[in-house]
Amino acid sequence: MIKAIVFDFDGLILDTETPEFESFQKMFEEHGAELSLDVWGRCIGTDGSSFEPYSFLEQCIGKPFDVEAARLRRRERFVESMRQELPRPGVTDYLKQGNDLGLTIGLASSSTRQWVTGYLKEHELLDAFRTIRTRDDVVKCKPDPSLYLLALEDLGVQPHEAIAFEDSPNGALAAKRAGMHCVIVPNLITKTLSFGEYDLLLDSMADMLLQEVVLAITSRSMLGQ
């Protein structure tokens, strides 16, 4: 029986990932270099510690550059793009439907708590979550399962009683390592990436009612027993 749902944040609730990649991609172009999605995709869904774009850009162009000026320009471009971003289609409906179904709702993100809660407050979604776990709470982020395990402990449910909603391969791997069911809802960037194990793939949360998702996951689980 499904008792809880746990959401990723970046790229799933709010598509911060497309503006972020495009802002870094533009920075590379301005310096006569290229940032491919193959390279960038490896760090999506993690804390980003495995890839340092400014050092990589210096390696690509073979000479030092004004990092602080590039960082500021990149950040301004990102912030400007984010002003136009709204929660992805179906997100607010799923939060409401989750409550209507009596499910407890959590969030597990590899970003910082300040980053996550800031955007949630901006879009009036903060109160929708019983628990919020971020990289501030763990030693290792996704694809390590620690974030999900902490969220499940907070919600008082077993892994098989919860569905994780993810947009990235690293996030999905973390959810499956935690023993959870996993629904993939990729965004413009992550839909081009290669995913491992998951239970259901949606183009958008607007494509299927949450009750139907729960039923599909439950049926799949029963068939697998």
ChimeraX commands (.cxc) that place a marker at each C-alpha (Angstrom):
marker #1 position 0.00,0.00,0.00 radius 0.5
marker #1 position 1.32,3.41,-0.98 radius 0.5
marker #1 position 1.33,5.80,1.97 radius 0.5
marker #1 position 3.65,8.60,0.86 radius 0.5
marker #1 position 5.09,10.46,-2.09 radius 0.5
marker #1 position 8.46,12.20,-2.09 radius 0.5
marker #1 position 9.42,14.82,-4.64 radius 0.5
marker #1 position 12.77,15.89,-5.97 radius 0.5
marker #1 position 12.97,19.67,-6.45 radius 0.5
marker #1 position 15.26,20.99,-9.20 radius 0.5
marker #1 position 13.95,20.12,-12.63 radius 0.5
marker #1 position 10.89,18.35,-11.25 radius 0.5
marker #1 position 8.87,20.86,-9.23 radius 0.5
marker #1 position 10.55,23.87,-10.79 radius 0.5
marker #1 position 12.71,23.62,-13.88 radius 0.5
marker #1 position 15.84,25.33,-12.63 radius 0.5
marker #1 position 17.95,22.90,-14.65 radius 0.5
marker #1 position 17.23,24.16,-18.15 radius 0.5
marker #1 position 18.00,27.83,-17.33 radius 0.5
marker #1 position 21.10,26.79,-15.39 radius 0.5
marker #1 position 22.51,24.67,-18.21 radius 0.5
marker #1 position 21.70,27.32,-20.81 radius 0.5
marker #1 position 23.37,30.03,-18.71 radius 0.5
marker #1 position 26.57,27.99,-18.41 radius 0.5
marker #1 position 26.38,26.99,-22.07 radius 0.5
marker #1 position 26.21,30.67,-23.04 radius 0.5
marker #1 position 29.19,31.43,-20.81 radius 0.5
marker #1 position 31.24,28.80,-22.60 radius 0.5
marker #1 position 30.15,30.17,-26.00 radius 0.5
marker #1 position 31.24,33.68,-25.02 radius 0.5
marker #1 position 34.73,32.30,-24.42 radius 0.5
marker #1 position 34.85,30.32,-27.67 radius 0.5
marker #1 position 34.24,26.94,-26.04 radius 0.5
marker #1 position 31.44,24.38,-25.90 radius 0.5
marker #1 position 29.67,22.79,-22.94 radius 0.5
marker #1 position 27.95,19.60,-24.09 radius 0.5
marker #1 position 24.96,18.04,-22.41 radius 0.5
marker #1 position 26.91,14.78,-22.18 radius 0.5
marker #1 position 29.38,16.50,-19.84 radius 0.5
marker #1 position 26.80,18.55,-17.95 radius 0.5
marker #1 position 24.35,15.65,-17.56 radius 0.5
marker #1 position 26.65,13.72,-15.24 radius 0.5
marker #1 position 26.14,16.24,-12.43 radius 0.5
marker #1 position 22.38,16.76,-12.80 radius 0.5
marker #1 position 20.56,15.60,-9.68 radius 0.5
marker #1 position 23.68,15.67,-7.50 radius 0.5
marker #1 position 25.28,18.42,-5.40 radius 0.5
marker #1 position 27.49,19.36,-8.36 radius 0.5
marker #1 position 30.74,18.57,-6.56 radius 0.5
marker #1 position 31.81,16.17,-9.32 radius 0.5
marker #1 position 32.05,18.96,-11.92 radius 0.5
marker #1 position 33.46,22.49,-11.60 radius 0.5
marker #1 position 32.43,24.43,-14.75 radius 0.5
marker #1 position 34.79,27.37,-14.32 radius 0.5
marker #1 position 37.86,25.15,-14.01 radius 0.5
marker #1 position 36.61,23.08,-16.94 radius 0.5
marker #1 position 36.20,26.22,-19.07 radius 0.5
marker #1 position 39.78,27.25,-18.30 radius 0.5
marker #1 position 40.95,23.81,-19.39 radius 0.5
marker #1 position 38.93,24.10,-22.61 radius 0.5
marker #1 position 40.34,27.48,-23.63 radius 0.5
marker #1 position 43.84,26.83,-22.29 radius 0.5
marker #1 position 44.27,30.14,-20.50 radius 0.5
marker #1 position 43.04,31.99,-17.40 radius 0.5
marker #1 position 39.98,34.23,-17.58 radius 0.5
marker #1 position 38.12,36.57,-15.24 radius 0.5
marker #1 position 36.19,33.98,-13.27 radius 0.5
marker #1 position 34.34,36.42,-11.02 radius 0.5
marker #1 position 33.12,38.49,-13.98 radius 0.5
marker #1 position 31.98,35.33,-15.77 radius 0.5
marker #1 position 30.31,34.04,-12.60 radius 0.5
marker #1 position 28.39,37.30,-12.12 radius 0.5
marker #1 position 27.28,37.46,-15.76 radius 0.5
marker #1 position 26.21,33.80,-15.69 radius 0.5
marker #1 position 24.25,34.31,-12.47 radius 0.5
marker #1 position 22.46,37.39,-13.82 radius 0.5
marker #1 position 21.44,35.45,-16.93 radius 0.5
marker #1 position 20.13,32.59,-14.78 radius 0.5
marker #1 position 18.15,34.86,-12.45 radius 0.5
marker #1 position 16.57,36.63,-15.39 radius 0.5
marker #1 position 15.45,33.32,-16.91 radius 0.5
marker #1 position 14.05,32.08,-13.60 radius 0.5
marker #1 position 11.75,35.07,-13.33 radius 0.5
marker #1 position 9.67,33.47,-16.06 radius 0.5
marker #1 position 9.60,29.97,-14.56 radius 0.5
marker #1 position 6.49,28.54,-12.91 radius 0.5
marker #1 position 6.01,25.15,-11.25 radius 0.5
marker #1 position 5.95,22.44,-13.89 radius 0.5
marker #1 position 2.53,21.34,-15.20 radius 0.5
marker #1 position 0.64,19.08,-12.81 radius 0.5
marker #1 position 2.82,19.75,-9.75 radius 0.5
marker #1 position 0.30,21.73,-7.74 radius 0.5
marker #1 position -2.44,19.28,-8.77 radius 0.5
marker #1 position -0.39,16.34,-7.48 radius 0.5
marker #1 position 0.19,18.07,-4.15 radius 0.5
marker #1 position -3.54,18.66,-3.74 radius 0.5
marker #1 position -4.43,15.16,-4.94 radius 0.5
marker #1 position -1.88,13.68,-2.55 radius 0.5
marker #1 position -3.60,15.34,0.37 radius 0.5
marker #1 position -7.00,14.23,-0.89 radius 0.5
marker #1 position -5.73,10.64,-1.07 radius 0.5
marker #1 position -4.41,10.82,2.49 radius 0.5
marker #1 position -0.77,10.49,1.42 radius 0.5
marker #1 position 2.03,12.13,3.36 radius 0.5
marker #1 position 4.24,14.32,1.19 radius 0.5
marker #1 position 7.96,14.91,1.44 radius 0.5
marker #1 position 10.80,16.44,-0.54 radius 0.5
marker #1 position 14.39,15.25,-1.00 radius 0.5
marker #1 position 16.82,17.51,-2.87 radius 0.5
marker #1 position 20.56,17.62,-3.48 radius 0.5
marker #1 position 20.41,21.41,-3.39 radius 0.5
marker #1 position 20.76,23.55,-0.26 radius 0.5
marker #1 position 17.84,24.17,2.08 radius 0.5
marker #1 position 18.02,27.91,1.41 radius 0.5
marker #1 position 17.80,27.35,-2.35 radius 0.5
marker #1 position 14.85,24.95,-2.10 radius 0.5
marker #1 position 12.79,26.77,0.53 radius 0.5
marker #1 position 13.39,30.12,-1.15 radius 0.5
marker #1 position 11.76,28.98,-4.37 radius 0.5
marker #1 position 9.01,27.07,-2.55 radius 0.5
marker #1 position 8.09,30.21,-0.61 radius 0.5
marker #1 position 8.14,32.27,-3.80 radius 0.5
marker #1 position 5.63,29.91,-5.41 radius 0.5
marker #1 position 3.60,29.34,-2.21 radius 0.5
marker #1 position 4.39,25.63,-2.03 radius 0.5
marker #1 position 6.42,25.42,1.19 radius 0.5
marker #1 position 3.54,24.29,3.40 radius 0.5
marker #1 position 2.71,21.39,1.08 radius 0.5
marker #1 position 5.54,19.24,2.45 radius 0.5
marker #1 position 5.58,17.35,5.74 radius 0.5
marker #1 position 9.35,17.12,5.56 radius 0.5
marker #1 position 12.11,18.67,3.43 radius 0.5
marker #1 position 15.54,17.07,3.32 radius 0.5
marker #1 position 18.42,18.73,1.49 radius 0.5
marker #1 position 22.16,18.33,1.07 radius 0.5
marker #1 position 22.59,20.24,4.33 radius 0.5
marker #1 position 21.33,17.09,6.10 radius 0.5
marker #1 position 23.63,14.45,4.61 radius 0.5
marker #1 position 27.26,13.61,3.95 radius 0.5
marker #1 position 26.52,12.21,0.48 radius 0.5
marker #1 position 23.88,13.44,-1.96 radius 0.5
marker #1 position 22.14,11.61,-4.78 radius 0.5
marker #1 position 22.76,9.08,-6.28 radius 0.5
marker #1 position 23.41,8.00,-2.67 radius 0.5
marker #1 position 20.06,7.07,-1.05 radius 0.5
marker #1 position 20.64,8.98,2.21 radius 0.5
marker #1 position 18.32,11.88,1.40 radius 0.5
marker #1 position 15.43,9.60,0.57 radius 0.5
marker #1 position 16.02,7.39,3.60 radius 0.5
marker #1 position 15.91,10.42,5.89 radius 0.5
marker #1 position 12.70,11.67,4.26 radius 0.5
marker #1 position 11.09,8.25,4.64 radius 0.5
marker #1 position 12.09,8.14,8.32 radius 0.5
marker #1 position 10.54,11.57,8.85 radius 0.5
marker #1 position 7.32,10.44,7.17 radius 0.5
marker #1 position 7.20,7.18,9.13 radius 0.5
marker #1 position 6.88,4.90,6.11 radius 0.5
marker #1 position 8.82,1.99,4.66 radius 0.5
marker #1 position 10.53,2.39,1.26 radius 0.5
marker #1 position 8.08,0.09,-0.51 radius 0.5
marker #1 position 5.22,2.26,0.78 radius 0.5
marker #1 position 6.47,5.38,-1.00 radius 0.5
marker #1 position 6.81,6.73,-4.53 radius 0.5
marker #1 position 9.66,9.03,-5.47 radius 0.5
marker #1 position 9.12,11.53,-8.29 radius 0.5
marker #1 position 12.34,12.31,-10.12 radius 0.5
marker #1 position 13.57,13.96,-13.30 radius 0.5
marker #1 position 17.21,12.81,-13.44 radius 0.5
marker #1 position 19.13,9.51,-13.68 radius 0.5
marker #1 position 21.07,10.31,-10.49 radius 0.5
marker #1 position 17.86,11.00,-8.62 radius 0.5
marker #1 position 16.15,7.88,-9.89 radius 0.5
marker #1 position 19.17,5.80,-8.88 radius 0.5
marker #1 position 19.02,7.25,-5.37 radius 0.5
marker #1 position 15.33,6.40,-5.06 radius 0.5
marker #1 position 15.77,2.82,-6.24 radius 0.5
marker #1 position 18.79,2.36,-3.97 radius 0.5
marker #1 position 16.52,3.46,-1.12 radius 0.5
marker #1 position 14.08,0.70,-2.10 radius 0.5
marker #1 position 11.35,3.05,-3.31 radius 0.5
marker #1 position 9.07,3.02,-6.32 radius 0.5
marker #1 position 10.15,5.70,-8.79 radius 0.5
marker #1 position 8.26,7.75,-11.36 radius 0.5
marker #1 position 10.33,9.69,-13.88 radius 0.5
marker #1 position 9.08,13.05,-15.16 radius 0.5
marker #1 position 12.00,14.39,-17.23 radius 0.5
marker #1 position 12.35,18.01,-18.28 radius 0.5
marker #1 position 13.75,19.51,-21.51 radius 0.5
marker #1 position 17.31,18.76,-20.43 radius 0.5
marker #1 position 16.99,15.39,-18.70 radius 0.5
marker #1 position 14.71,13.80,-21.29 radius 0.5
marker #1 position 17.80,13.35,-23.46 radius 0.5
marker #1 position 19.69,11.44,-20.74 radius 0.5
marker #1 position 19.85,7.68,-20.25 radius 0.5
marker #1 position 17.91,6.35,-17.26 radius 0.5
marker #1 position 18.43,3.11,-15.39 radius 0.5
marker #1 position 15.72,1.41,-13.36 radius 0.5
marker #1 position 12.36,3.11,-12.75 radius 0.5
marker #1 position 8.70,2.10,-12.49 radius 0.5
marker #1 position 6.84,4.62,-14.61 radius 0.5
marker #1 position 7.70,7.38,-17.08 radius 0.5
marker #1 position 5.53,10.46,-17.62 radius 0.5
marker #1 position 6.12,13.31,-20.02 radius 0.5
marker #1 position 4.23,15.52,-17.57 radius 0.5
marker #1 position 2.36,15.16,-14.29 radius 0.5
marker #1 position -0.55,16.72,-16.14 radius 0.5
marker #1 position -0.82,13.54,-18.24 radius 0.5
marker #1 position -2.09,11.26,-15.46 radius 0.5
marker #1 position -3.97,11.74,-12.20 radius 0.5
marker #1 position -1.97,10.88,-9.09 radius 0.5
marker #1 position -4.56,8.24,-8.18 radius 0.5
marker #1 position -3.91,6.56,-11.53 radius 0.5
marker #1 position -0.17,6.68,-10.92 radius 0.5
marker #1 position -0.58,5.03,-7.52 radius 0.5
marker #1 position -2.79,2.35,-9.06 radius 0.5
marker #1 position -0.28,1.69,-11.85 radius 0.5
marker #1 position 2.58,1.40,-9.36 radius 0.5
marker #1 position 0.56,-0.86,-7.06 radius 0.5
marker #1 position -0.44,-3.12,-9.96 radius 0.5
marker #1 position 3.14,-3.31,-11.20 radius 0.5
marker #1 position 4.34,-4.17,-7.71 radius 0.5
marker #1 position 1.77,-6.96,-7.34 radius 0.5
marker #1 position 2.72,-8.44,-10.70 radius 0.5
marker #1 position 6.35,-8.45,-9.63 radius 0.5
marker #1 position 5.69,-10.46,-6.48 radius 0.5
marker link #1:1,2 radius 0.2
marker link #1:2,3 radius 0.2
marker link #1:3,4 radius 0.2
marker link #1:4,5 radius 0.2
marker link #1:5,6 radius 0.2
marker link #1:6,7 radius 0.2
marker link #1:7,8 radius 0.2
marker link #1:8,9 radius 0.2
marker link #1:9,10 radius 0.2
marker link #1:10,11 radius 0.2
marker link #1:11,12 radius 0.2
marker link #1:12,13 radius 0.2
marker link #1:13,14 radius 0.2
marker link #1:14,15 radius 0.2
marker link #1:15,16 radius 0.2
marker link #1:16,17 radius 0.2
marker link #1:17,18 radius 0.2
marker link #1:18,19 radius 0.2
marker link #1:19,20 radius 0.2
marker link #1:20,21 radius 0.2
marker link #1:21,22 radius 0.2
marker link #1:22,23 radius 0.2
marker link #1:23,24 radius 0.2
marker link #1:24,25 radius 0.2
marker link #1:25,26 radius 0.2
marker link #1:26,27 radius 0.2
marker link #1:27,28 radius 0.2
marker link #1:28,29 radius 0.2
marker link #1:29,30 radius 0.2
marker link #1:30,31 radius 0.2
marker link #1:31,32 radius 0.2
marker link #1:32,33 radius 0.2
marker link #1:33,34 radius 0.2
marker link #1:34,35 radius 0.2
marker link #1:35,36 radius 0.2
marker link #1:36,37 radius 0.2
marker link #1:37,38 radius 0.2
marker link #1:38,39 radius 0.2
marker link #1:39,40 radius 0.2
marker link #1:40,41 radius 0.2
marker link #1:41,42 radius 0.2
marker link #1:42,43 radius 0.2
marker link #1:43,44 radius 0.2
marker link #1:44,45 radius 0.2
marker link #1:45,46 radius 0.2
marker link #1:46,47 radius 0.2
marker link #1:47,48 radius 0.2
marker link #1:48,49 radius 0.2
marker link #1:49,50 radius 0.2
marker link #1:50,51 radius 0.2
marker link #1:51,52 radius 0.2
marker link #1:52,53 radius 0.2
marker link #1:53,54 radius 0.2
marker link #1:54,55 radius 0.2
marker link #1:55,56 radius 0.2
marker link #1:56,57 radius 0.2
marker link #1:57,58 radius 0.2
marker link #1:58,59 radius 0.2
marker link #1:59,60 radius 0.2
marker link #1:60,61 radius 0.2
marker link #1:61,62 radius 0.2
marker link #1:62,63 radius 0.2
marker link #1:63,64 radius 0.2
marker link #1:64,65 radius 0.2
marker link #1:65,66 radius 0.2
marker link #1:66,67 radius 0.2
marker link #1:67,68 radius 0.2
marker link #1:68,69 radius 0.2
marker link #1:69,70 radius 0.2
marker link #1:70,71 radius 0.2
marker link #1:71,72 radius 0.2
marker link #1:72,73 radius 0.2
marker link #1:73,74 radius 0.2
marker link #1:74,75 radius 0.2
marker link #1:75,76 radius 0.2
marker link #1:76,77 radius 0.2
marker link #1:77,78 radius 0.2
marker link #1:78,79 radius 0.2
marker link #1:79,80 radius 0.2
marker link #1:80,81 radius 0.2
marker link #1:81,82 radius 0.2
marker link #1:82,83 radius 0.2
marker link #1:83,84 radius 0.2
marker link #1:84,85 radius 0.2
marker link #1:85,86 radius 0.2
marker link #1:86,87 radius 0.2
marker link #1:87,88 radius 0.2
marker link #1:88,89 radius 0.2
marker link #1:89,90 radius 0.2
marker link #1:90,91 radius 0.2
marker link #1:91,92 radius 0.2
marker link #1:92,93 radius 0.2
marker link #1:93,94 radius 0.2
marker link #1:94,95 radius 0.2
marker link #1:95,96 radius 0.2
marker link #1:96,97 radius 0.2
marker link #1:97,98 radius 0.2
marker link #1:98,99 radius 0.2
marker link #1:99,100 radius 0.2
marker link #1:100,101 radius 0.2
marker link #1:101,102 radius 0.2
marker link #1:102,103 radius 0.2
marker link #1:103,104 radius 0.2
marker link #1:104,105 radius 0.2
marker link #1:105,106 radius 0.2
marker link #1:106,107 radius 0.2
marker link #1:107,108 radius 0.2
marker link #1:108,109 radius 0.2
marker link #1:109,110 radius 0.2
marker link #1:110,111 radius 0.2
marker link #1:111,112 radius 0.2
marker link #1:112,113 radius 0.2
marker link #1:113,114 radius 0.2
marker link #1:114,115 radius 0.2
marker link #1:115,116 radius 0.2
marker link #1:116,117 radius 0.2
marker link #1:117,118 radius 0.2
marker link #1:118,119 radius 0.2
marker link #1:119,120 radius 0.2
marker link #1:120,121 radius 0.2
marker link #1:121,122 radius 0.2
marker link #1:122,123 radius 0.2
marker link #1:123,124 radius 0.2
marker link #1:124,125 radius 0.2
marker link #1:125,126 radius 0.2
marker link #1:126,127 radius 0.2
marker link #1:127,128 radius 0.2
marker link #1:128,129 radius 0.2
marker link #1:129,130 radius 0.2
marker link #1:130,131 radius 0.2
marker link #1:131,132 radius 0.2
marker link #1:132,133 radius 0.2
marker link #1:133,134 radius 0.2
marker link #1:134,135 radius 0.2
marker link #1:135,136 radius 0.2
marker link #1:136,137 radius 0.2
marker link #1:137,138 radius 0.2
marker link #1:138,139 radius 0.2
marker link #1:139,140 radius 0.2
marker link #1:140,141 radius 0.2
marker link #1:141,142 radius 0.2
marker link #1:142,143 radius 0.2
marker link #1:143,144 radius 0.2
marker link #1:144,145 radius 0.2
marker link #1:145,146 radius 0.2
marker link #1:146,147 radius 0.2
marker link #1:147,148 radius 0.2
marker link #1:148,149 radius 0.2
marker link #1:149,150 radius 0.2
marker link #1:150,151 radius 0.2
marker link #1:151,152 radius 0.2
marker link #1:152,153 radius 0.2
marker link #1:153,154 radius 0.2
marker link #1:154,155 radius 0.2
marker link #1:155,156 radius 0.2
marker link #1:156,157 radius 0.2
marker link #1:157,158 radius 0.2
marker link #1:158,159 radius 0.2
marker link #1:159,160 radius 0.2
marker link #1:160,161 radius 0.2
marker link #1:161,162 radius 0.2
marker link #1:162,163 radius 0.2
marker link #1:163,164 radius 0.2
marker link #1:164,165 radius 0.2
marker link #1:165,166 radius 0.2
marker link #1:166,167 radius 0.2
marker link #1:167,168 radius 0.2
marker link #1:168,169 radius 0.2
marker link #1:169,170 radius 0.2
marker link #1:170,171 radius 0.2
marker link #1:171,172 radius 0.2
marker link #1:172,173 radius 0.2
marker link #1:173,174 radius 0.2
marker link #1:174,175 radius 0.2
marker link #1:175,176 radius 0.2
marker link #1:176,177 radius 0.2
marker link #1:177,178 radius 0.2
marker link #1:178,179 radius 0.2
marker link #1:179,180 radius 0.2
marker link #1:180,181 radius 0.2
marker link #1:181,182 radius 0.2
marker link #1:182,183 radius 0.2
marker link #1:183,184 radius 0.2
marker link #1:184,185 radius 0.2
marker link #1:185,186 radius 0.2
marker link #1:186,187 radius 0.2
marker link #1:187,188 radius 0.2
marker link #1:188,189 radius 0.2
marker link #1:189,190 radius 0.2
marker link #1:190,191 radius 0.2
marker link #1:191,192 radius 0.2
marker link #1:192,193 radius 0.2
marker link #1:193,194 radius 0.2
marker link #1:194,195 radius 0.2
marker link #1:195,196 radius 0.2
marker link #1:196,197 radius 0.2
marker link #1:197,198 radius 0.2
marker link #1:198,199 radius 0.2
marker link #1:199,200 radius 0.2
marker link #1:200,201 radius 0.2
marker link #1:201,202 radius 0.2
marker link #1:202,203 radius 0.2
marker link #1:203,204 radius 0.2
marker link #1:204,205 radius 0.2
marker link #1:205,206 radius 0.2
marker link #1:206,207 radius 0.2
marker link #1:207,208 radius 0.2
marker link #1:208,209 radius 0.2
marker link #1:209,210 radius 0.2
marker link #1:210,211 radius 0.2
marker link #1:211,212 radius 0.2
marker link #1:212,213 radius 0.2
marker link #1:213,214 radius 0.2
marker link #1:214,215 radius 0.2
marker link #1:215,216 radius 0.2
marker link #1:216,217 radius 0.2
marker link #1:217,218 radius 0.2
marker link #1:218,219 radius 0.2
marker link #1:219,220 radius 0.2
marker link #1:220,221 radius 0.2
marker link #1:221,222 radius 0.2
marker link #1:222,223 radius 0.2
marker link #1:223,224 radius 0.2
marker link #1:224,225 radius 0.2
view
